[in-house]
Amino acid sequence: MENNGKIAIILGATGETGKILLKLLLEDQRYTKLIVFGRRSVGFTNDKLQEFIIDLFELDKYQSQFIADEVYCCIGTTKAKTPNKDDYRKIDYGIPTISARLCSENKIDTYLVISALGANANSRVFYNRVKGEMEIEVLARNIPNTYILQPSLIAGPREEKRAMEYLGKLMFRLLNPLLFGRFKKYRSIESSTIANAMIWLANGSYKSGIIRSDQIQALGESR
């Protein structure tokens, strides 16, 4: 795409990782325009920022506005937040696969999506299976630069406070130094590290495919 700077689309810019990613891209001089599709506003204005407040399940309707150099999909929910399995699948499978298809149809060459460590289309665990099925569908689109990030437990702060999740993050923080070698990928990871890794991948030279949590950590720290 010929322009005076890069244009990026962000899905999930009000989420834990997405809002950090948006801030970093707004500060990045390589980008002249950030297009956000979301169900609610990010809550501020910026000369680089263009928002579409929409029902993300109807993203197809905005194909003519879905034009960029890169797409960052930070969409995701949790079992606690979305206990209904049909609703969970619409979010964690539906939105990433629709946006990947739009990338393919609109000739967008770079697509990055956050999945999860343990994603496996053959898993008996519903949530891991949904992520795995999403990954297969995204890769089938053959977008030239496709990066599927598989973070472990994300350790950044959330707007909604959940006691059990907080305790889990605290436990992982204590365990992290004990996880090394082949277990290193299970260390918890900060939202900011994931966001930095995504930007590095979009602008660097890295083989397309699945990026596991320890690799995300290394890339995020190198930016």
Secondary structure, DSSP 8 states (H G I E B T S, - for coil): --SSSEEEEEE-TTSTTHHHHHHHHHH-TTEEEEEEEESS--S---TTEEEEE--GGGGGGGGGG---SEEEE-----TTT---HHHHHIIIIIHHHHHHHHHHHTT--EEEEE--TT--TT-SSHHHHHHHHHHHHHHHT--SEEEEEE-SSB-S--SS--HHHHHHHHHHHHHGGG--GGGGGGS-B-HHHHHHHHHHHHHS---SEEEEHHHHHHHHHH-
